[in-house]
């Protein structure tokens, strides 16, 4: 005999937040913009249905529409582009209500292109399950022992990592933050994460092919925001209208910036010195908002011209402030033998090697 089903409805705000998210109580939508933002929760029931809502970029399809992945018990259920104003995504409980199914929604593409919203979570359960599990139908995700914030550029975003060839065009359809060194590092260290990263951006200049300084593509001005995007959410709203409150403090901050700056500075000593001074000021800004987190300054996967300048910036910062909770680390340069992603960005293998290197550094320094 079929059992009658009941529906329990939960707000996405009740789930564990992954990274910097923005909840709008007037619309009941939780917005996920930055790379790898999302939610995590457990449920007992036949299935759960996530209602996702898109920003204005959805009509651009695989070029700019938000890409996301849904996992159940760490198994990928779907990875797709949100190319319609609203979509329902169904997740079946593989244990048919007998055990709690763990669900994780992760935004794979970066903030600059698009954002996605989570409106609600519906859980379908049988009458008997509702009576039996009424106090545990919905469980917010577990908070992990540590929180790592990653500040970076396209490398941290997982730019083009799902592309097939280095010379194919970038699109959100081939971006995957869940394969980036940052995401892999947090998984291997059993840590929560937050990613603040924008492709093509730097400390004093974004990526340039002409030598002209690109001052409109800098990470520091966006650091205090929940995200920055060219697309609109909920009519005329913008995700950059939501300031980040820094209420939850990270246990470590990893900064991987300088690759795009190097396209501007080249080997010019004066430009490199300007980068170094701006880097020191950015460290002060990060420290002001995060009083106790160790700061690990990394560089080198795609370009090593500014690695010495980063190390010098750390030394100058320590000398000026007396704050010794800062160190620098140089990544190995990517190798052709490990392949390339879109626009000659790091491959899956390179990201895995970088995560190995970063994990060793963190474990050596902090003993995690």
N, C-alpha and C positions, 0 to 999 in steps of 0.2 A: 504494500500500500504506500502510495506517495505521501510524504509528509508536507503539510502546508508550509510555505516559506515565509519568513518575516524579514523585513529590511531594517537595518540600523544605519543611521546616517551620522557621519562624523565630519567635523571641519578639519581641513588640512593643517590648521594651526595646532591641533591636538597631537599631531605626529611629531617625531623628532625631526628637527631642521638640520639639513646638511648645508653647511656654508652660510653665506649671507643671503637671507630671504627677506621679503617685505610683505607683511600681511596687511590687507586693507579691510578693516572691519565693516566699512559701508557697503562693500560688494561681497565680502566673504571670500575673497580670492587671495591665495598665497602666491606671490610672484617669485619665480626663480629665474635669475638672469645670468649671473656669473657662472663660469665653467664649473661643472660637477655639483651645482646646487641641487637641492631636491628634498625629499622626505623619506623617512623610514619608520615602519610600524609593523606590528604583528596582528593577526586576526584569526579567530576561530569562526568558521562558517563554510558554506559551500564555495563561495567566491566573493571577491570584492571588485567593485567597479570604481575606477578613478575617473573623475570628470576633469578634463584638461581644457584650458582656454588659451587662445593664441593672442599675440600682439599683432600689430599692423604688418609685420613682415611675412605672415603666413602665405600670402598670395605669391611671394617670390619663389616658392617651391624649394628645390634642393640648393638653390644659390644662397638663400638667407634664412629660410624658415627654421625655427628651433628644432634641434635634433635631441631626442631623449631615449633613454633605455629604462626598462622595467625588469627587475629581477625578483624571483621568488625563491627563497631558501638558497640564495647565491647563484641560482641558475637563470640565465637570460631568458626572459619571456618574449620580449620584443625590443627592437631598436628601430625607431621610425622618425619621420619628420612630421611636425604638426602643421599640415598644409590646409587646414580648415579652421573656421572660427572656434569650434568646440568639438571635442572628441571624447568618447567614453572608451576606456581601456579596461578590459576584464582580465582578472587574474584568478585562476582556479586554485583551490586549496588541494594540493596533491594528496593530502592525508584525510580528505573528506571529513573535516571538522574534528577529528580525533586529536589532532595536534595543532599548535599554533603555526601558521604560515608566516614567514618573515618576508615583507615586501619592501623594496627599495626603488624609488624613482630617482634617476640621475639625469640631469641635463648635460648632454654630451658636447653641445656647441657653446660658443662663447657669447658674452654679453653684448658686445659691440654690434653683432648682427641682429639678435632677436632675444626675446624673453618668452617664457611660458608660465601660465598660471595654473594652480590646482584649486578647483572650486570646492569639491567635496569628495568624500569617500563613502561609498555605500557597501555594506556587508550583508550578504544574503545568507540566512541561517534557517535551519528547520526549527519548528516549535520546540522540539525536545532539546536541541542544542542551545537555544536561547535560554530555556529554563535551567539547563545544566551549567552553562558557561556565562550566565548573565553578568558576572563581575569581571570577565576576562575575554569578552568578544573582541575588544580592541585594546591593544597594548602599544604605547609609544615605544620607539626604538631605544635600545640601551645606550647610555652615555659611556663612552670609552675612557680609559685612564688618562689619555693625553689628547690635546688639541694642537694641531700644527696649522699655521697659516702660511700659505705659499703666495708670494708676490712675484709676478713675472710677466712674460710676453707670450708669443705664439708657442714657444716650446712648452711652457707650463699648460697652455690651452690644449695641447695635443693636436696642433694644427696639421691638417692633411694626412693624419696618420693612417687613415683607412683608404687612402688613395692608392692606385696601382703603379703610377709612374711619377717621377720627379717633375716632369714637364706638363702634367695635367693641371687644369685650373683648380684653384681652391674653391670650395663650397661647403656649406655647413654639413652637407651629406657625407663629406669625408673627414670631418673633424670629430675627435673622440677623446674627451678629457679623461675618460675611465682607463685609457691606455697610456696616459702621460706618466712621467717619472714621479710627479707629485702625488697622484692618486695611488700609484703602486707603492710608494714609500709609506703612505699612511696605512695602507692595507697590511704591509709587511710588519709595521711597528704596532699594529692593532691600535691605531690612533684615529680620532676624528680629525676632520680637515676643513679648511676654508681656502678657496682659491680666489685671488684678486689678480686677474691677468687679462691682458689685451694684446692681440696680435699687432705687430709693427710698432709698438710703443717702447719708449725708453725713459731715461732720466732727464737728459737735456735735448734729445732729438729722437723722433721716430725714424723708421727706416727710410733711407733716401738713396736714389740711384743717380742723383745729379750733384750731390755734395751740398745741396741746400739744406739748411737746418729745418727740420719739421717740428715746430714748436706746438702744433695742435695735436700731436700724438705722444703725450707724456703721461706716465702712470701717476706721479705724485699728485696732480690735481684731482684725480679720481679716487684716491685712497680712502677718503672719508665717506664715500658713497656706497649704497647697496649695490650699485652697478651703474654702468653707462652704456646706453644703446642709441642707435640712430632711429629705432622704431618706437612707435607710440603704444602705450597700454591703456585700455579703458578710455577710449576717446582721445583726448588731448593730453592725458597724463604721460609722464616719462619716468622710467625707473630711476633716473638720476635725481628725481625730486625727493626720493627717500634717502635720508642720511643714515649712516650706520652708527649705532650708539656705543659700540665697543664695550658693551656690558659683559659679554663673555670673553674673558681674556685667554689668549692662546698660551700654551706652555713652550712653544718654540715658533719663531718666524723665520722662514727660509726665503731669501730674496735672490731671484735669478734675473737680473736686469743688466743690460750693457751690450747685448748682441746687436740691437738696432742702433744704439748710439755709435757703435764702431763704424757703421756705414757712413756716419758724418765725421767722426774724429779722425778716422784712419790712423796714421802714425804721427799725426801732427802733435807735438808736445804741448802746445798751448791749448788746443782743443781737449786733449786728454786731461790736462790739469783742470780745465773748466768742468769736465765730467766728474773728476775726483771731488772737487769742491761741492758740486751739486749733490753728489752721492752722500757726502757727509751731512748736508742739510736734510736730505731725505731720511737718513738714519735718525736724526734728531726728531723729525716729525713722527716717525714710526714709534720711537721711544716715548714721546710725549703721550701717545694714545695707548701704548702698551708698556706700562712702567716696569714690569718684571720679567718679561719674556726674553730668553736668550735670542740673539739675532745671528743667523748664519748666512753669510753673503757668498753666493756661488756664481760661477760663470765658466764658460769654456766649451760647451757642447758643440756649438756651431762656429764660434769665432773666439780667438783668445787675445785679440789686440788689447783689450782693456782689463785683462785679468790682473796685471800688476797695478793698474789704477784702482781697482776694487780693493786689493790688499792695502794699498797706500791710504785709501779712504778710511778703511777700518782702523789703521794705525793712527791717523789724524783724529778720527772721532774719539778714540780711547784717550789720546793725549789731551784733547780739548775738554772732554767731559768727565774723565776718570771712570767711565763705565766700561768695565772689563768683560761684560757678558756678551761680547761680540767677537766673531772670528770669521775668517774667509776660507774658502775652499775652491780649488780649481778642478773642474770636471775634465775627464779625458775628451779630446776632440773626437767627433764622430768619424767613423771609418767607412770608406766606400764598400768594404767587404761585408758590412752589416746592412747595406742597402740604404735607400733614402725614401722619405715620404714626399708629399707634394711640395714643390718649390724647394727641393733639396733639404727639407726639414728632417729631423731625426726619425728613424724608423722605429718599429716596435722593439727590435733588438737593442737599439741604442738607448731607448727609454728604459728598458729593463736593466741594462748595464749602469745607467745613471742612477736608477733607484738603488741598486746594490751598493754603489759608491756612497750615496747619500746616507743610506741606512748605517753603513759602517761608521761614517763620520759622526752621526748622531749618537750611536751607541757608545762610541769611544769618548765623546765629549760629555754626554748627559747620563750615560749608563742605563738607557732604556732597554 
